[in-house]
Amino acid sequence: MAFRRITCVIAVCDIHDCGNTRDHDGGQPHFDTEAEALDFALGDQAELPDTWYQRPTGQLVCWRRDPLHDWAREQDGKIRPGPDAMSVTFD
């Protein structure tokens, strides 16, 4: 039985100890270059703006909602009011 080691690249969330990967339909796509993995991770931002994005520092941030991810989104101006947000108008 023969074996061959193959090196591949996947996109991984950089937020403290997250390590979430960008899977697709239950499987993790593997790429030959970092540019290809980055294109895949950021590919659907136009349709789904609350998915992955790249910070000005180059770090990747995944879709998770917790204090650390939300802090990064807030720092980068990515926070939007949620479905329970209330608007108040004063006359």
Short mmCIF file of the C-alpha atoms (twelve columns), coordinates in Angstrom:
data_MODEL
# 
_entry.id   MODEL 
# 
loop_
_atom_site.group_PDB 
_atom_site.id 
_atom_site.type_symbol 
_atom_site.label_atom_id 
_atom_site.label_alt_id 
_atom_site.label_comp_id 
_atom_site.label_asym_id 
_atom_site.label_seq_id 
_atom_site.Cartn_x 
_atom_site.Cartn_y 
_atom_site.Cartn_z 
_atom_site.pdbx_PDB_model_num 
ATOM 1  C CA . MET A 1  0.000   0.000  0.000  1 
ATOM 2  C CA . ALA A 2  1.482   3.326  -1.081 1 
ATOM 3  C CA . PHE A 3  0.975   6.698  0.585  1 
ATOM 4  C CA . ARG A 4  1.765   10.232 -0.455 1 
ATOM 5  C CA . ARG A 5  1.643   13.325 1.763  1 
ATOM 6  C CA . ILE A 6  -0.173  16.283 0.209  1 
ATOM 7  C CA . THR A 7  -0.049  19.786 1.682  1 
ATOM 8  C CA . CYS A 8  -3.135  21.949 1.324  1 
ATOM 9  C CA . VAL A 9  -4.479  25.291 2.564  1 
ATOM 10 C CA . ILE A 10 -7.746  26.020 4.397  1 
ATOM 11 C CA . ALA A 11 -9.109  29.295 5.783  1 
ATOM 12 C CA . VAL A 12 -9.263  29.470 9.605  1 
ATOM 13 C CA . CYS A 13 -10.807 32.135 11.865 1 
ATOM 14 C CA . ASP A 14 -8.105  34.166 13.630 1 
ATOM 15 C CA . ILE A 15 -10.179 35.328 16.602 1 
ATOM 16 C CA . HIS A 16 -8.711  34.113 19.901 1 
ATOM 17 C CA . ASP A 17 -8.804  30.273 20.050 1 
ATOM 18 C CA . CYS A 18 -11.724 30.024 17.578 1 
ATOM 19 C CA . GLY A 19 -10.082 28.073 14.756 1 
ATOM 20 C CA . ASN A 20 -13.409 27.734 12.913 1 
ATOM 21 C CA . THR A 21 -12.971 26.691 9.290  1 
ATOM 22 C CA . ARG A 22 -15.081 27.617 6.308  1 
ATOM 23 C CA . ASP A 23 -16.762 24.367 5.364  1 
ATOM 24 C CA . HIS A 24 -19.186 23.851 2.511  1 
ATOM 25 C CA . ASP A 25 -22.127 21.456 2.758  1 
ATOM 26 C CA . GLY A 26 -20.499 19.525 5.592  1 
ATOM 27 C CA . GLY A 27 -17.097 19.142 3.922  1 
ATOM 28 C CA . GLN A 28 -13.941 21.198 4.202  1 
ATOM 29 C CA . PRO A 29 -12.639 22.368 0.813  1 
ATOM 30 C CA . HIS A 30 -8.868  22.340 0.463  1 
ATOM 31 C CA . PHE A 31 -6.901  24.704 -1.749 1 
ATOM 32 C CA . ASP A 32 -3.469  24.900 -3.327 1 
ATOM 33 C CA . THR A 33 -2.812  28.521 -2.324 1 
ATOM 34 C CA . GLU A 34 -3.707  30.924 0.464  1 
ATOM 35 C CA . ALA A 35 -5.266  33.277 -2.106 1 
ATOM 36 C CA . GLU A 36 -7.704  30.558 -3.234 1 
ATOM 37 C CA . ALA A 37 -8.681  29.753 0.377  1 
ATOM 38 C CA . LEU A 38 -9.171  33.454 1.134  1 
ATOM 39 C CA . ASP A 39 -11.307 33.948 -1.994 1 
ATOM 40 C CA . PHE A 40 -13.509 31.039 -0.909 1 
ATOM 41 C CA . ALA A 41 -13.828 32.280 2.693  1 
ATOM 42 C CA . LEU A 42 -14.780 35.788 1.603  1 
ATOM 43 C CA . GLY A 43 -16.641 34.841 -1.561 1 
ATOM 44 C CA . ASP A 44 -20.259 35.368 -0.530 1 
ATOM 45 C CA . GLN A 45 -19.975 38.676 1.324  1 
ATOM 46 C CA . ALA A 46 -22.226 40.442 -1.174 1 
ATOM 47 C CA . GLU A 47 -25.092 38.033 -0.540 1 
ATOM 48 C CA . LEU A 48 -24.411 37.302 3.139  1 
ATOM 49 C CA . PRO A 49 -22.761 40.326 4.779  1 
ATOM 50 C CA . ASP A 50 -22.765 38.719 8.244  1 
ATOM 51 C CA . THR A 51 -20.479 35.867 7.213  1 
ATOM 52 C CA . TRP A 52 -16.685 35.864 7.158  1 
ATOM 53 C CA . TYR A 53 -14.680 39.010 6.581  1 
ATOM 54 C CA . GLN A 54 -11.060 40.133 6.709  1 
ATOM 55 C CA . ARG A 55 -10.048 42.745 9.253  1 
ATOM 56 C CA . PRO A 56 -7.787  45.677 8.283  1 
ATOM 57 C CA . THR A 57 -5.015  43.793 10.120 1 
ATOM 58 C CA . GLY A 58 -5.467  40.826 7.756  1 
ATOM 59 C CA . GLN A 59 -7.104  38.563 10.351 1 
ATOM 60 C CA . LEU A 60 -10.105 36.476 9.301  1 
ATOM 61 C CA . VAL A 61 -13.297 36.656 11.373 1 
ATOM 62 C CA . CYS A 62 -15.947 33.943 11.041 1 
ATOM 63 C CA . TRP A 63 -19.729 34.100 11.500 1 
ATOM 64 C CA . ARG A 64 -19.774 33.116 15.193 1 
ATOM 65 C CA . ARG A 65 -21.632 35.403 17.592 1 
ATOM 66 C CA . ASP A 66 -19.878 35.699 20.924 1 
ATOM 67 C CA . PRO A 67 -18.203 38.565 22.821 1 
ATOM 68 C CA . LEU A 68 -14.800 38.204 21.108 1 
ATOM 69 C CA . HIS A 69 -16.169 37.987 17.572 1 
ATOM 70 C CA . ASP A 70 -18.671 40.780 18.247 1 
ATOM 71 C CA . TRP A 71 -15.879 42.965 19.673 1 
ATOM 72 C CA . ALA A 72 -13.909 42.539 16.434 1 
ATOM 73 C CA . ARG A 73 -16.998 43.393 14.358 1 
ATOM 74 C CA . GLU A 74 -17.651 46.463 16.494 1 
ATOM 75 C CA . GLN A 75 -14.044 47.653 16.135 1 
ATOM 76 C CA . ASP A 76 -14.278 47.222 12.367 1 
ATOM 77 C CA . GLY A 77 -17.696 48.861 12.004 1 
ATOM 78 C CA . LYS A 78 -19.429 45.600 11.026 1 
ATOM 79 C CA . ILE A 79 -22.107 45.552 13.759 1 
ATOM 80 C CA . ARG A 80 -25.658 46.009 12.557 1 
ATOM 81 C CA . PRO A 81 -28.828 46.208 14.644 1 
ATOM 82 C CA . GLY A 82 -30.301 42.761 15.204 1 
ATOM 83 C CA . PRO A 83 -33.890 41.667 14.598 1 
ATOM 84 C CA . ASP A 84 -34.867 42.750 18.122 1 
ATOM 85 C CA . ALA A 85 -33.402 46.246 17.767 1 
ATOM 86 C CA . MET A 86 -35.760 49.068 18.512 1 
ATOM 87 C CA . SER A 87 -35.834 52.414 16.765 1 
ATOM 88 C CA . VAL A 88 -36.980 55.467 18.615 1 
ATOM 89 C CA . THR A 89 -38.076 58.703 16.983 1 
ATOM 90 C CA . PHE A 90 -38.529 61.847 19.024 1 
ATOM 91 C CA . ASP A 91 -40.918 64.539 17.795 1 
# 
